[in-house]
């Protein structure tokens, strides 16, 4: 090419040449794919170990600067690197995209051409070609009743080979082409799984709600969401917690907690209902409600013959010594005197303390007590259910990708076996090779040789094995 011709070469052609000769070999390199896969695995593990979507105060408390976990992992490092929402960071999504691109490029540049080559009919025209095969043998055909190529075709077909003949002297047979398709299906399954992960990261959300028994709510307290998650947040329906309760064991420990929930449309009509508990969520329109926590929301009391008061209860700071909730009830109209009510669970026991912090009585639901000259009756302790709410449109895609991946893995275990036959003058040459299960293939070929040999006096040349 002259200098003038080189100068006339278009920039697009030069860019295409660079992609094909320089970039594509790097992108399809197995080492790059392994490195990307390890990086994705490591960061996925970090997203499992490090709590995701928590508040800054949570990370400051659990990952302090002094002492730093492992000498470097502090709350600042977590927030700067985005380890509090690993699966939605730009660098993690970039790893997924690059890995998927590498697999796709490998599929088109290597796997598909290999499949095309495997499906191509191949015939040997010269005996020398059989010397390169893993197993081959030569027979003398100048004998009466010797097995013909047509008989060989029938023998191979009975062994599930697909047979091709160019003429009466040449034959090619293969089976297990599905084994060549398997790696392509594996790549497709992985790419679909990656697409599902990206879809979930971009459109999914996680929310948390603490809802008192008997209340209706809509999803608002979103703690983590993708940039396109707005379309997944429920807008035209809400959820009512009909009842929340806890089952206790004979020793007083919590056995299980339940929430009876109804899904309501805009008009307040019930469109779905379920009782959820741990590992049994409610699912509606792609949104899943998990039972994760509980609390005490309020207490219903009556002072003398007053109306029923529903007073909110707040969780108190016990410095890590258990959970307890409390509220204050005035016993005089001018609020000059009152008592504190404390409860630690929903079993109905309430502790009453006076203004000096002295325990004056212990009562249960439905019982009354005389305090500060008034009759205080505790009617009900109202529990609240802690819900974690998730929407991830990518989950069905991930499951589909995993199913495709498993199917491809199973297909990959099929051996792709090939057999060639050539009859030249008074000699019959037969040989074959396979890409896996070499021992089984050798046994099959020996059986074919013996079947041929049983119709002749002998093999003129011994079995050749180049494996």
For each residue, the residues with C-beta under 8 A, 3 or more apart:
1: 5 6
2: 5 6
3: 6 7
4: 7 8
5: 1 2 8 9
6: 1 2 3 9
7: 3 4
8: 4 5
9: 5 6 13 14
10: 13 14
11: 14 15
12: 15 16
13: 9 10 16 17
14: 9 10 11 17 18
15: 11 12 18 19
16: 12 13 19 20
17: 13 14 20 21
18: 14 15 21 22 23
19: 15 16 22 23 24
20: 16 17 23 24
21: 17 18 24 25
22: 18 19 25 26
23: 18 19 20 26 27
24: 19 20 21 27 28 105 109
25: 21 22 28 29
26: 22 23 29 32
27: 23 24 32 101 102 105
28: 24 25 32 102 105 106 109 110
29: 25 26 32 33
30: 33 34
31: 34 35
32: 26 27 28 29 35 36 102
33: 29 30 36 37 99 102 103 106
34: 30 31 37 38
35: 31 32 38 39
36: 32 33 39 40 95 98 99 102
37: 33 34 40 41 99
38: 34 35 41 42
39: 35 36 42 43 95
40: 36 37 43 44 92 95 96 99
41: 37 38 44 45
42: 38 39 45 46
43: 39 40 46 47 86 92 95
44: 40 41 47 48 86 87
45: 41 42 48 49
46: 42 43 49 50 83 86
47: 43 44 50 52 83 86 87
48: 44 45
49: 45 46
50: 46 47 78 83 84 86
51: 54 58 62 84
52: 47 84 85 86 87 206 224
53: 84 85 206 223 224
54: 51 58 59 84 223
55: 58 59 223
56: 59 60 75 79
57: 60 61
58: 51 54 55 61 62
59: 54 55 56 62 63 75 78 79 84
60: 56 57 63 64 75
61: 57 58 64
62: 51 58 59 75
63: 59 60 68 69 73 74 75 77 78
64: 60 61 67 68 74 75
65: 68 74 75 76
66:
67: 64
68: 63 64 65 71 72 73 74
69: 63 72 73 74
70: 73
71: 68
72: 68 69 77
73: 63 68 69 70 77 78
74: 63 64 65 68 69 77 78
75: 56 59 60 62 63 64 65 78 79
76: 65 79 80
77: 63 72 73 74 80 81 83
78: 50 59 63 73 74 75 81 83 84
79: 56 59 75 76 82 83 84
80: 76 77
81: 77 78 89
82: 79 85 86 88 89 91 92
83: 46 47 50 77 78 79 86
84: 50 51 52 53 54 59 78 79
85: 52 53 82 88 89 224
86: 43 44 46 47 50 52 82 83 89 92
87: 44 47 52 92 197 200 201
88: 82 85 92 93 201 202 224 226
89: 81 82 85 86 92 93
90: 93 94
91: 82 94 95
92: 40 43 82 86 87 88 89 95 96 201
93: 88 89 90 96 97 198 201
94: 90 91 97 98
95: 36 39 40 43 91 92 98 99
96: 40 92 93 99 100 194 197 198
97: 93 94 100 101 194 198
98: 36 94 95 101 102
99: 33 36 37 40 95 96 102 103 194
100: 96 97 103 104 190 191 194 195
101: 27 97 98 104 105
102: 27 28 32 33 36 98 99 105 106
103: 33 99 100 106 107 187 190 191
104: 100 101 107 108 187 191
105: 24 27 28 101 102 108 109
106: 28 33 102 103 109 110 111 187
107: 103 104 110 111 112 184 187 188
108: 104 105 111 112
109: 24 28 105 106 112 113
110: 28 106 107 113 114
111: 106 107 108 114 115 183 184 187
112: 107 108 109 115 116 184
113: 109 110 116 117
114: 110 111 117 118 180
115: 111 112 118 119 177 180 181 184
116: 112 113 119 120
117: 113 114 120
118: 114 115 174 177 180 416
119: 115 116 177 180
120: 116 117
121: 164 166 172
122: 172 418 420
123: 164 166 170 171 172 420 422
124: 127 129 130 170 420 422 429
125: 129 170 422
126: 129 422
127: 124 130 131 138 422 424 427 429
128: 131
129: 124 125 126 132 133 420 422
130: 124 127 133 136 138 420 422 429 430 431 464
131: 127 128 136 464 466
132: 129 466
133: 129 130 136 420 431 432 433 464 466
134: 431 432 433 434 438 441 442 465 466 467
135: 431 432 433 441 442 445 446 463 464 465 467
136: 130 131 133 429 430 431 432 463 464 466
137: 429 430 431 449 459 461 462 463 464
138: 127 130 427 428 429 459 460 461
139: 146 147 427 428 429 430 452 453 456 459 460
140: 143 146 426 427 428 456 457 458 460
141: 146 423 426 427 428
142: 146 426
143: 140 146 456 457
144:
145: 455
146: 139 140 141 142 143 428 455 456
147: 139 151 152 155 428 451 452 455 456
148: 151 152
149: 152 153 165 168 169 171 421 423 428
150: 153 154
151: 147 148 154 155
152: 147 148 149 155 156 171 421 430 452
153: 149 150 156 157 163 165 171 173
154: 150 151 157 158
155: 147 151 152 158 159 448 451
156: 152 153 159 161 163 171 173 419 448
157: 153 154 160 161 162 163
158: 154 155
159: 155 156 175 444 448
160: 157 175
161: 156 157 173 174 175 417 419
162: 157 173 174 175 177
163: 153 156 157 171 172 173
164: 121 123 171 172 173
165: 149 153 168 170 171 172
166: 121 123 170 172
167: 170
168: 149 165 423
169: 149 422 423 424
170: 123 124 125 165 166 167 421 422 423
171: 123 149 152 153 156 163 164 165 419 420 421 422
172: 121 122 123 163 164 165 166 418 419 420 421
173: 153 156 161 162 163 164 418 419 420 421
174: 118 161 162 177 416 417 418 419
175: 159 160 161 162 416 417
176: 179 180 414 415 416 417 434
177: 115 118 119 162 174 180 181 416
178: 181 182 411 414
179: 176 182 411 412 413 414 415 416 435 436
180: 114 115 118 119 176 177 183 184 416
181: 115 177 178 184 185 411
182: 178 179 185 186 408 409 410 411 412 413 414
183: 111 180 186 187 408 412
184: 107 111 112 115 180 181 187 188 408
185: 181 182 188 189 404 405 407 408 411
186: 182 183 189 190 405 408 409 412
187: 103 104 106 107 111 183 184 190 191 408
188: 107 184 185 191 192 404 408
189: 185 186 192 193 401 402 403 404 405 406 407 408
190: 100 103 186 187 193 194 401 405
191: 100 103 104 187 188 194 195 401
192: 188 189 195 196 397 400 401 404
193: 189 190 196 197 397 398 401 402 405
194: 96 97 99 100 190 191 197 198 401
195: 100 191 192 198 199 394 397 401
196: 192 193 199 200 394 395 396 397 398 399 400 401
197: 87 96 193 194 200 201 394 398
198: 93 96 97 194 195 201 202 394
199: 195 196 202 203 393 394 397
200: 87 196 197 203 204 226 392 393 394 395 397 398
201: 87 88 92 93 197 198 204 226 394
202: 88 198 199 226 227 228 229
203: 199 200 226 228 229 231 232 391 393 394
204: 200 201 225 226 229 232 390 391 392 393 394
205: 222 224 225 226 229 232 233 390 391
206: 52 53 222 223 224 225 388 389 390
207: 219 220 221 222 223 388 389 390
208: 221 223 292 386 387 388 389
209: 217 219 220 221 386 387 389
210: 293 295 297 384 385 386 387
211: 215 217 241 384 385 387
212: 215 241 244 297 298 382 383 384
213: 241 242 243 244 245 297 382 383 384 385
214: 240 241 242 243 382
215: 211 212 240 241
216: 238 239 240 241 264
217: 209 211 220 238 239 240 241
218: 234 235 237 238 239
219: 207 209 222 233 234 287 389
220: 207 209 217
221: 207 208 209
222: 205 206 207 219 225 229 233
223: 53 54 55 206 207 208
224: 52 53 85 88 205 206
225: 204 205 206 222 229 233
226: 88 200 201 202 203 204 205 229
227: 202
228: 202 203 231
229: 202 203 204 205 222 225 226 232 233 391
230: 233
231: 203 228
232: 203 204 205 229 286 287 391 393
233: 205 219 222 225 229 230 391
234: 218 219 237 238 285 287
235: 218
236: 265 266
237: 218 234 263 264 265 266 271 284 285
238: 216 217 218 234 263 264
239: 216 217 218 261 262 263 264 282 289
240: 214 215 216 217 261 262 264
241: 211 212 213 214 215 216 217 244 259 260 261 385
242: 213 214 260 261 262
243: 213 214 259 260
244: 212 213 241 257 258 259 260 294 383 384 385
245: 213 257 258 346 383
246: 254 255 256 257 258 294 345 346 383
247: 254 255 256 257 258
248: 252 253 254 255 345 347
249: 252 253 254 255
250:
251:
252: 248 249 347
253: 248 249
254: 246 247 248 249 257 345
255: 246 247 248 249
256: 246 247 277 278
257: 244 245 246 247 254 277 278 291 294 385
258: 244 245 246 247 275 276 277 291
259: 241 243 244 275 276 277 291 385 387
260: 241 242 243 244 273 275
261: 239 240 241 242 273 274 275 276 282 289
262: 239 240 242 270 272 273
263: 237 238 239 270 271 272 273 282 284
264: 216 237 238 239 240 268 269 270 271
265: 236 237 268 269 271
266: 236 237
267:
268: 264 265
269: 264 265
270: 262 263 264 273
271: 237 263 264 265 284
272: 262 263 282 284
273: 260 261 262 263 270
274: 261 282
275: 258 259 260 261 280
276: 258 259 261 280 281 282 289 290 291
277: 256 257 258 259 280 291
278: 256 257 291 292
279:
280: 275 276 277 291
281: 276 288 289 290 291
282: 239 261 263 272 274 276 288 289
283: 286 287 288 289
284: 237 263 271 272 287 289
285: 234 237
286: 232 283 391 393
287: 219 232 234 283 284 389 390 391
288: 281 282 283 389 390 391
289: 239 261 276 281 282 283 284 387 388 389
290: 276 281 387 388 389 390
291: 257 258 259 276 277 278 280 281 385 386 387
292: 208 278 386 387 388
293: 210 385 386 387
294: 244 246 257 346 383 384 385 386
295: 210 315 323 325 383 384 386
296: 299 313 315 325 343 345 346 381 382 383 384
297: 210 212 213 312 313 382 383 384
298: 212 310 311 312 313 327 382
299: 296 310 311 313 327 341 343 350 378 380 381 382
300: 308 309 310 311 378 379 380 381 382
301: 308 309 311 329 341 376 377 378 379
302: 305 306 307 308 309 376 377 379
303: 306 309 329 331 374 375 376 377
304: 374 375
305: 302
306: 302 303 309
307: 302
308: 300 301 302 379
309: 300 301 302 303 306 329
310: 298 299 300 382
311: 298 299 300 301 327 329 341
312: 297 298 327
313: 296 297 298 299 325 326 327 341 343
314: 325 326 327
315: 295 296 323 324 325
316: 324 325 326 342
317:
318: 321 322 323 324
319:
320:
321: 318
322: 318 344
323: 295 315 318 344
324: 315 316 318 342 343 344
325: 295 296 313 314 315 316 342 343 344
326: 313 314 316 340 341 342 343
327: 298 299 311 312 313 314 340 341
328: 338 339 340 341
329: 301 303 309 311 338 339 340 341 376
330: 333 335 337 338
331: 303 337 338 339 371 372 373 374 376
332: 335 336 337 338 372
333: 330
334:
335: 330 332 338
336: 332
337: 330 331 332 355 372
338: 328 329 330 331 332 335 355 372
339: 328 329 331 352 353 354 355 360 371 372 376
340: 326 327 328 329 352 353 354
341: 299 301 311 313 326 327 328 329 350 351 352 353 378
342: 316 324 325 326 350 351 353
343: 296 299 313 324 325 326 346 349 350 351 381
344: 322 323 324 325 349
345: 246 248 254 296 349
346: 245 246 294 296 343 381 383
347: 248 252
348: 364 365 366 381
349: 343 344 345 362 363 364
350: 299 341 342 343 362 363 364 365 378 381
351: 341 342 343 359 361 362
352: 339 340 341 359 360 361 362 363 369 371 376
353: 339 340 341 342 357 358 359 360
354: 339 340 357 358 360 371 372
355: 337 338 339
356:
357: 353 354
358: 353 354
359: 351 352 353 362
360: 339 352 353 354 369 371
361: 351 352 369 371
362: 349 350 351 352 359
363: 349 350 352 367 368 369 378
364: 348 349 350 367 378
365: 348 350 378 379 380 381
366: 348 377 378 379
367: 363 364 377 378
368: 363 375 376 377 378
369: 352 360 361 363 375 376 377
370: 373 374 375 376
371: 331 339 352 354 360 361 374 376
372: 331 332 337 338 339 354
373: 331 370
374: 303 304 331 370 371
375: 303 304 368 369 370
376: 301 302 303 329 331 339 352 368 369 370 371
377: 301 302 303 366 367 368 369
378: 299 300 301 341 350 363 364 365 366 367 368 381
379: 300 301 302 308 365 366
380: 299 300 365
381: 296 299 300 343 346 348 350 365 378
382: 212 213 214 296 297 298 299 300 310
383: 212 213 244 245 246 294 295 296 297 346
384: 210 211 212 213 244 294 295 296 297
385: 210 211 213 241 244 257 259 291 293 294
386: 208 209 210 291 292 293 294 295
387: 208 209 210 211 259 289 290 291 292 293
388: 206 207 208 289 290 292
389: 206 207 208 209 219 287 288 289 290
390: 204 205 206 207 287 288 290
391: 203 204 205 229 232 233 286 287 288
392: 200 204 395
393: 199 200 203 204 232 286 396 397
394: 195 196 197 198 199 200 201 203 204 397 398
395: 196 200 392 398 399
396: 196 393 399 400
397: 192 193 195 196 199 200 393 394 400 401
398: 193 196 197 200 394 395 401 402
399: 196 395 396 402 403
400: 192 196 396 397 403 404
401: 189 190 191 192 193 194 195 196 397 398 404 405
402: 189 193 398 399 405 406
403: 189 399 400 406 407
404: 185 188 189 192 400 401 407 408
405: 185 186 189 190 193 401 402 408 409
406: 189 402 403 409 410
407: 185 189 403 404 410 411
408: 182 183 184 185 186 187 188 189 404 405 411 412
409: 182 186 405 406 412 413
410: 182 406 407 413
411: 178 179 181 182 185 407 408 414
412: 179 182 183 186 408 409
413: 179 182 409 410 436
414: 176 178 179 182 411
415: 176 179 434 435 436 437 440 441
416: 118 174 175 176 177 179 180 434 435 436
417: 161 174 175 176 432 433 434 441 444
418: 122 172 173 174 432 433 434
419: 156 161 171 172 173 174 430 431 432 445 448
420: 122 123 124 129 130 133 171 172 173 429 430 431 432
421: 149 152 170 171 172 173 428 429 430
422: 123 124 125 126 127 129 130 169 170 171 428 429 430
423: 141 149 168 169 170 427 428 429
424: 127 169 427 429
425:
426: 140 141 142
427: 127 138 139 140 141 423 424 460
428: 138 139 140 141 146 147 149 421 422 423 452
429: 124 127 130 136 137 138 139 420 421 422 423 424
430: 130 136 137 139 152 419 420 421 422 448 449 452
431: 130 133 134 135 136 137 419 420 464
432: 133 134 135 136 417 418 419 420 441 445
433: 133 134 135 417 418 441
434: 134 176 415 416 417 418 437 438 441
435: 179 415 416
436: 179 413 415 416
437: 415 434 440 441
438: 134 434 441 442 467
439: 442 443
440: 415 437 443 444
441: 134 135 415 417 432 433 434 437 438 444 445
442: 134 135 438 439 445 446 465 467
443: 439 440 446 447
444: 159 417 440 441 447 448
445: 135 419 432 441 442 448 449
446: 135 442 443 449 450 463
447: 443 444 450 451
448: 155 156 159 419 430 444 445 451 452
449: 137 430 445 446 452 453 459 463
450: 446 447 453 454
451: 147 155 447 448 454 455
452: 139 147 152 428 430 448 449 455 456
453: 139 449 450 456 458 459
454: 450 451
455: 145 146 147 451 452
456: 139 140 143 146 147 452 453 459
457: 140 143
458: 140 453
459: 137 138 139 449 453 456 462 463
460: 138 139 140 427
461: 137 138 464
462: 137 459
463: 135 136 137 446 449 459
464: 130 131 133 135 136 137 431 461
465: 134 135 442
466: 131 132 133 134 136
467: 134 135 438 442
